Amino acid sequence: VQLQASGGGLVQAGGSLRLSCAASGTMASISALGWYRQTPGNQREFVASITDRGTMRYGDSVKGRFTVARDYAKNTVYLQMDRLDTEDTAVYYCWGRGTGPYYGMDFWGKGTLVTVSS
């Protein structure tokens, strides 16, 4: 499974940005897709996820501002980020959770940088 994220960039505080992550490979081996983020010197932080059945979860710091969505036909997961704050500045990583023969495995894409300016 390969994950390719895109959509990062520079945005002003209060603005919006949408990240996309296209998954390829053995999609039957993926159950959940989502996003984590990381800032220098800190651990990777859970942002949002959506399962193959459409169940969504959000990290506490983004609830009510970010929305995760999944296009099952395109094997793509999106992260709509609204009301961005400078504290949302981070490298965002696309994530997938394996199932079947890959049960319990985590797949990661290369990060995409989101910078929120004040």
C-alpha positions as a Python dict, from the first residue, in 0.01 Angstrom:
ca = {
    (1, 'V'): (0, 0, 0),
    (2, 'Q'): (130, 343, -94),
    (3, 'L'): (-8, 670, 37),
    (4, 'Q'): (53, 999, -142),
    (5, 'A'): (-48, 1317, 37),
    (6, 'S'): (-86, 1659, -119),
    (7, 'G'): (-241, 1997, -50),
    (8, 'G'): (-16, 2145, 214),
    (9, 'G'): (95, 2504, 201),
    (10, 'L'): (86, 2844, 365),
    (11, 'V'): (-239, 2992, 490),
    (12, 'Q'): (-334, 3275, 722),
    (13, 'A'): (-491, 3210, 1057),
    (14, 'G'): (-864, 3174, 1023),
    (15, 'G'): (-833, 3038, 673),
    (16, 'S'): (-895, 2695, 525),
    (17, 'L'): (-696, 2428, 352),
    (18, 'R'): (-777, 2082, 218),
    (19, 'L'): (-538, 1792, 220),
    (20, 'S'): (-575, 1489, -2),
    (21, 'C'): (-422, 1145, 22),
    (22, 'A'): (-444, 896, -259),
    (23, 'A'): (-397, 534, -164),
    (24, 'S'): (-282, 272, -408),
    (25, 'G'): (-194, -92, -392),
    (26, 'T'): (-391, -363, -221),
    (27, 'M'): (-682, -154, -99),
    (28, 'A'): (-863, -458, 35),
    (29, 'S'): (-591, -465, 298),
    (30, 'I'): (-678, -120, 431),
    (31, 'S'): (-953, -59, 683),
    (32, 'A'): (-910, 294, 818),
    (33, 'L'): (-747, 596, 657),
    (34, 'G'): (-665, 921, 827),
    (35, 'W'): (-419, 1186, 930),
    (36, 'Y'): (-158, 1252, 1194),
    (37, 'R'): (59, 1558, 1238),
    (38, 'Q'): (394, 1631, 1390),
    (39, 'T'): (590, 1937, 1497),
    (40, 'P'): (964, 1943, 1567),
    (41, 'G'): (1055, 1780, 1895),
    (42, 'N'): (709, 1635, 1948),
    (43, 'Q'): (545, 1300, 1897),
    (44, 'R'): (314, 1239, 1609),
    (45, 'E'): (-38, 1348, 1705),
    (46, 'F'): (-361, 1189, 1588),
    (47, 'V'): (-577, 1428, 1385),
    (48, 'A'): (-862, 1236, 1225),
    (49, 'S'): (-956, 902, 1074),
    (50, 'I'): (-1237, 733, 887),
    (51, 'T'): (-1297, 361, 864),
    (52, 'D'): (-1408, 157, 567),
    (53, 'R'): (-1758, 172, 717),
    (54, 'G'): (-1751, 550, 746),
    (55, 'T'): (-1692, 585, 1118),
    (56, 'M'): (-1503, 908, 1184),
    (57, 'R'): (-1282, 1005, 1478),
    (58, 'Y'): (-1114, 1334, 1558),
    (59, 'G'): (-843, 1453, 1787),
    (60, 'D'): (-965, 1686, 2059),
    (61, 'S'): (-770, 1983, 1926),
    (62, 'V'): (-937, 1974, 1585),
    (63, 'K'): (-1295, 1876, 1667),
    (64, 'G'): (-1543, 2115, 1513),
    (65, 'R'): (-1283, 2267, 1279),
    (66, 'F'): (-1155, 1977, 1070),
    (67, 'T'): (-1357, 1730, 865),
    (68, 'V'): (-1234, 1397, 733),
    (69, 'A'): (-1393, 1240, 428),
    (70, 'R'): (-1325, 941, 209),
    (71, 'D'): (-1392, 874, -156),
    (72, 'Y'): (-1403, 496, -170),
    (73, 'A'): (-1416, 485, -548),
    (74, 'K'): (-1100, 694, -576),
    (75, 'N'): (-929, 539, -272),
    (76, 'T'): (-871, 890, -146),
    (77, 'V'): (-905, 1045, 197),
    (78, 'Y'): (-942, 1418, 250),
    (79, 'L'): (-893, 1650, 542),
    (80, 'Q'): (-1083, 1976, 524),
    (81, 'M'): (-925, 2217, 769),
    (82, 'D'): (-1121, 2528, 861),
    (83, 'R'): (-1059, 2807, 1109),
    (84, 'L'): (-692, 2724, 1108),
    (85, 'D'): (-478, 2843, 1395),
    (86, 'T'): (-103, 2894, 1414),
    (87, 'E'): (-91, 2590, 1642),
    (88, 'D'): (-209, 2378, 1349),
    (89, 'T'): (126, 2437, 1182),
    (90, 'A'): (283, 2095, 1139),
    (91, 'V'): (381, 1827, 895),
    (92, 'Y'): (69, 1626, 822),
    (93, 'Y'): (101, 1255, 749),
    (94, 'C'): (-148, 1035, 576),
    (95, 'W'): (-204, 709, 761),
    (96, 'G'): (-366, 377, 686),
    (97, 'R'): (-445, 80, 909),
    (98, 'G'): (-403, -263, 765),
    (99, 'T'): (-647, -550, 780),
    (100, 'G'): (-657, -906, 656),
    (101, 'P'): (-299, -1023, 596),
    (102, 'Y'): (-182, -680, 710),
    (103, 'Y'): (-393, -672, 1024),
    (104, 'G'): (-262, -425, 1278),
    (105, 'M'): (0, -275, 1047),
    (106, 'D'): (28, 99, 999),
    (107, 'F'): (107, 250, 663),
    (108, 'W'): (242, 604, 628),
    (109, 'G'): (275, 849, 347),
    (110, 'K'): (533, 1121, 318),
    (111, 'G'): (434, 1429, 508),
    (112, 'T'): (297, 1750, 369),
    (113, 'L'): (376, 2076, 544),
    (114, 'V'): (99, 2305, 660),
    (115, 'T'): (206, 2648, 781),
    (116, 'V'): (-46, 2881, 939),
    (117, 'S'): (69, 3240, 971),
    (118, 'S'): (-66, 3493, 1218),
}
